[in-house]
Every structure is written in C-alpha cells, then in structure tokens.
C-alpha cells in the first residue's frame, strides 16, 4: 500500500491509506512510485510499540549477536527515551552500542558509560562502548578521500546492527540522521578526525573543505555497509524537537512518525523531505538544506550507499 501523505507548512504529518494530497505532495521531492526505488516504511506510532512494529515490518530477521547503534548524547542533549527502545531491545536481545566522542563525558569509556547510565540506557539493555578496548579499521573500497573508517574493536563482535536515530533537522550544522550514525557517531575519536580531515589525520580535529568532508562521509557510510553487508536495519524517529540552530521560520514539529528502511540514504532523504519540506517557501527550504549540508545524500548515493528516490509505504 503506497502511503497517502499530506505535509503542510506547519509540519503536521497525516498518514492515510488513500492517495496523496496533490497540493502538498510536491514537498516530498524524492518520493516516487517507481518499482526500482527503495522502500521506506512509515508509522504514525511514535512509541515503543511503533518502533517494534516498523522493525518487524521490514522483514529482516536478526542473526547472531545484535547491536542497536544509537547515541547517548551529551548531558541535556535530545536523546531518544530509553523506555521507547525497551521493546525493540527485548525483541532482538540487543545491546546498545556507541563509540567514544571527543568531548567531555563521552571521551573515554568509563565516563561515557556513566552518562549512558545517567540517561537511563543501562537500565533497559546492556551497553557496549565499542572502542573501550581498542580500534579496528573498516576498509574503504575505491573511496574518494578515505582508505579506512575507524571504529571500536568491539564492532567486530556483532552479526546484525539496527541503527536507531532521533532525527534532528535543526540542531547542529550537519543534519542528524542515519548517515551521521554510520559515520561520525560510529567512528572512534581518531576515526572522527579521519573523516573531518578527509583522510589527512587521525591525530587531531582539522576539518577539510566541506566538499572534501562530504566525500569522506560518503566513503565512511559505504565502508560501514560493506563491513556488515546485508546486516543493517535503519530507523529514523521523527519526534518532537526544539530547533536551536538559528534557522529562520523553524518550529517544533511535534511527533511526526517513525521511518524505517534497508536503505540508509532513502530513509534519511525521506526524513529530510518531511522536515525541511515544512518550510514556508521553496527558497527557505533550500536555505535550510544548504545550511545543514543535505547534499551529503547525493554524495552517498554516488558512492553506492543507497538511493535517494523512495517509495513511501504506510504500515498503519
């Protein structure tokens, strides 16, 4: 059943079983009925039950040891409520996995684990800081900027990975979605330096020109997919978030939906279309997308990480 969807400027999302509302449908710039497009599932149920339902609807049964890749965020940051993840974690017997960052409270395994406990994650499922005991390099094949994507050594222990992200359109310079979760958020601190520098250094934060960074991000996405081939599931939760990036005309959209796909590019493109598509004008939409570097989606598609065109399918 192809999703019937009306997206109004106030970012209210209405899912139905009927045909699309033509007046608003143009805002979903990459939605198509084409059979070759990647499928993105959607549910209005922004809840623990909705998360399990959409995961099961994808039909990719977990195998072996399952990691649930998420972020515990910074103190006070907009993280997913741990209780929302409980049903999914129990369904797959999963472990919450995350890599260290370069900022305080997340720069070493001990303090990062303490933050995960403070935010309630350790009470829901086991937690594994991937680089607590060392690192591993996932090879990049035919990359434009990188030859490897560096993450924690524990990542090798997982047979299946579910990426779950609280999608953040108006939060930081780069929009926060699935592709970020597979790149900067999966990388160890040295791996983060590697990506931001477009392969120049793993020793310090030394950002390359933006085009080179985006090419490096795309290389890293493809490396993560290749390292765990056909073992990923990608979920974006479009829940209530307060914009804090200074973009003109933004507002808290409330709880919109949960999106899921086996294609990381498609699931992010759908989320971008739904959130930035809420701009009052096309000019403002382009300003939002330019500021948040959504052209990463094009680079990732060119790297062979997925497709931007998607078929939107309701499971409600």
C-alpha positions in Angstrom: 0.0 0.0 0.0 1.6 3.3 -1.1 1.4 5.9 1.5 -1.1 8.8 1.1 0.6 11.8 2.7 -0.2 15.4 3.2 2.6 17.6 4.6 1.6 21.1 5.5 3.9 24.1 6.2 3.3 23.7 10.0 5.0 20.2 9.6 1.9 18.3 10.6 2.2 14.8 9.1 -1.0 12.9 8.3 -0.7 9.3 7.1 -3.7 7.5 5.5 -4.4 4.6 3.2 -5.7 6.7 0.4 -4.0 8.6 -2.5 -1.7 11.5 -1.9 -2.9 15.0 -1.4 -1.6 16.5 -4.6 -1.4 20.1 -3.3 1.2 19.2 -0.7 2.8 16.2 -2.2 5.4 18.1 -4.2 7.2 18.8 -1.0 8.3 15.2 -0.9 10.8 15.8 -3.7 12.2 12.3 -3.9 9.1 10.3 -3.4 8.2 8.1 -6.3 6.0 5.1 -7.3 8.9 3.6 -9.3 9.5 0.0 -8.7 13.3 0.4 -8.6 13.1 2.9 -5.8 14.0 1.9 -2.2 11.1 1.2 0.1 10.7 3.4 3.2 8.1 2.3 5.7 6.3 4.8 7.9 4.1 4.7 11.0 2.4 7.5 13.0 3.1 5.5 16.2 6.0 7.3 17.7 6.2 4.9 20.6 7.8 1.7 21.8 5.1 -0.3 20.1 5.5 1.6 16.9 9.3 1.0 16.9 8.9 -2.8 17.2 6.1 -2.8 14.7 8.1 -1.0 12.0 11.2 -3.1 12.7 9.2 -6.3 12.2 7.5 -5.0 9.1 10.9 -4.6 7.3 11.2 -8.4 7.4 15.0 -8.7 8.0 15.3 -11.2 10.8 18.2 -10.6 13.1 21.0 -13.1 13.1 23.6 -13.8 15.8 24.6 -11.0 18.2 22.6 -7.8 17.6 23.9 -4.3 18.2 21.5 -1.4 18.4 23.5 1.6 17.3 22.4 4.8 18.9 23.8 7.8 20.7 23.6 8.6 24.4 24.1 12.3 23.5 25.6 15.0 25.7 24.2 15.9 29.1 20.9 17.7 28.4 21.0 16.7 24.7 18.0 15.5 22.7 18.3 11.7 23.1 15.7 9.0 22.5 13.8 8.0 25.6 15.4 4.7 26.7 12.0 3.2 27.5 11.0 3.7 23.9 13.7 1.3 23.0 13.0 -1.4 25.6 10.6 -3.4 23.4 13.0 -3.5 20.5 15.9 -4.4 22.6 14.0 -7.3 24.2 12.6 -8.4 20.8 16.1 -8.9 19.3 18.0 -9.5 22.6 20.1 -6.4 21.6 23.0 -4.5 23.1 23.1 -0.7 22.8 26.4 0.2 21.1 28.2 3.5 20.7 31.7 4.9 20.2 33.5 7.5 22.3 33.5 11.1 21.2 36.0 14.0 21.5 34.0 15.9 24.2 33.9 15.6 27.9 31.6 12.9 29.5 32.0 10.9 26.2 35.7 10.9 25.6 36.5 7.7 27.5 34.6 4.5 28.1 34.2 5.0 31.9 32.7 8.4 31.7 30.7 7.5 28.6 29.2 4.5 30.4 28.3 6.7 33.4 26.5 9.1 31.0 24.6 6.2 29.5 23.5 5.2 33.0 22.6 8.7 33.9 20.3 9.0 30.8 18.7 5.6 31.6 20.1 3.4 28.9 21.8 0.8 31.1 18.5 0.1 32.9 17.0 -1.0 29.6 19.6 -3.1 27.9 23.3 -4.0 28.0 25.6 -1.1 26.8 28.9 -1.6 24.9 31.3 1.3 24.3 32.8 -0.1 21.1 36.3 1.4 21.5 36.7 0.6 25.2 39.5 -1.9 24.3 40.9 -0.6 21.1 40.0 0.1 17.5 39.5 -1.5 14.1 39.7 -0.1 10.6 36.9 -0.9 8.2 38.4 -0.8 4.6 37.1 1.7 2.1 37.0 0.4 -1.4 37.5 2.9 -4.2 37.0 5.8 -1.9 37.4 9.5 -2.9 39.0 10.6 0.3 39.4 7.7 2.8 41.1 4.3 2.7 39.6 3.2 6.0 36.8 4.1 8.5 38.0 3.6 12.1 35.6 2.4 14.8 35.9 0.4 18.0 37.3 -3.1 18.1 34.1 -4.4 19.7 32.2 -3.7 16.5 33.6 -6.9 15.1 31.6 -8.9 17.7 28.2 -8.0 16.2 26.4 -10.0 13.4 23.4 -7.7 12.9 23.1 -4.0 13.5 20.0 -1.8 13.9 20.6 1.9 13.6 18.1 3.9 15.6 18.3 7.7 15.4 16.3 10.6 16.8 16.3 12.6 13.6 17.4 16.2 14.2 16.9 18.6 11.3 17.5 21.9 13.1 20.1 21.0 15.8 23.7 21.3 14.5 25.4 22.3 11.3 25.1 18.8 9.7 21.6 17.4 10.0 21.5 14.4 12.4 20.2 11.2 10.9 21.2 7.7 9.8 24.2 8.7 7.7 25.7 10.5 10.7 25.1 7.5 12.9 27.1 5.3 10.4 29.9 7.8 10.2 30.9 10.3 12.8 28.8 8.6 15.6 30.2 5.1 14.7 33.8 6.3 14.4 36.2 6.4 17.4 37.7 9.8 18.2 40.6 9.0 15.8 38.1 7.9 13.2 36.2 11.2 13.6 39.4 13.1 13.0 40.0 11.0 9.9 36.5 11.8 8.5 36.5 15.5 9.3 40.0 15.9 7.8 39.1 13.9 4.7 41.8 11.4 5.4 44.6 13.8 6.3 45.0 12.9 10.0 43.7 10.8 12.9 45.6 12.8 15.5 43.6 16.0 15.8 40.4 17.8 14.6 41.5 19.5 11.4 38.5 20.0 9.2 38.9 19.8 5.4 36.9 22.0 3.0 33.3 21.0 3.2 33.1 19.2 -0.2 36.0 17.0 0.8 34.4 16.3 4.2 31.2 15.2 2.5 33.1 12.9 0.2 34.8 11.4 3.2 31.4 11.0 5.0 30.2 9.1 1.9 33.3 6.9 1.9 32.6 6.1 5.6 29.0 5.2 5.0 29.9 2.7 2.3 32.6 1.2 4.5 30.2 0.6 7.3 27.7 -1.0 4.9 30.3 -3.2 3.3 31.8 -4.3 6.7 28.4 -5.6 7.8 26.9 -6.5 4.4 23.2 -7.1 4.4 23.2 -7.0 8.2 21.8 -3.4 8.8 18.4 -2.0 9.5 17.9 1.8 9.6 15.3 3.6 11.6 14.7 7.4 11.9 12.4 8.6 14.7 10.9 12.0 13.8 9.8 13.1 17.2 9.3 16.4 19.0 12.5 18.5 19.0 13.1 22.2 19.6 15.0 23.9 16.9 18.2 25.5 18.2 20.2 26.3 15.1 19.0 29.8 14.3 17.4 29.0 11.0 14.6 31.3 10.0 11.0 30.2 10.3 11.5 26.9 12.3 9.3 25.5 15.0 8.9 22.3 16.9 7.0 19.9 14.6 5.8 17.6 17.4 5.9 13.9 16.9 5.6 13.1 13.2 6.3 9.5 12.5 8.9 6.7 12.5 10.6 5.8 9.2 12.5 2.6 8.5 14.3 1.1 5.6 17.0 -1.2 4.5 18.5 1.7 2.5 20.2 4.4 4.7 20.2 7.0 2.0 16.5 6.6 1.3 15.4 6.7 5.0 17.4 10.0 5.5 16.1 11.5 2.3 12.5 10.8 3.3 13.2 12.4 6.7 14.8 15.4 5.1 11.9 15.8 2.7 9.4 15.7 5.5 11.1 18.1 7.9 12.8 20.6 5.6 9.8 20.3 3.3 7.8 22.1 6.0 9.5 25.4 5.1 7.0 28.1 4.1 8.7 28.7 0.7 10.9 26.7 -1.6 13.6 29.4 -1.2 13.6 28.9 2.6 13.7 25.2 2.2 16.8 25.5 0.0 18.4 27.7 2.7 17.7 25.1 5.4 19.0 22.3 3.3 22.1 24.2 2.2 22.9 25.2 5.8 22.6 21.6 7.1 24.6 20.1 4.2 21.9 17.7 2.9 24.0 17.4 -0.2 25.6 14.5 1.7 22.7 12.4 0.4 23.9 13.0 -3.1 27.5 12.1 -2.3 26.3 8.9 -0.5 24.2 7.9 -3.5 27.1 8.5 -5.9 29.3 6.3 -3.6 26.8 3.4 -4.0 25.5 3.6 -0.4 21.8 3.7 -1.5 19.2 5.6 -3.5 17.6 9.0 -2.8 14.3 8.1 -4.6 12.0 6.2 -2.3 8.6 4.6 -2.2 6.8 5.6 1.0 4.7 2.7 2.4 2.4 3.0 5.4 2.2 0.1 7.9 -0.8 1.7 9.8 
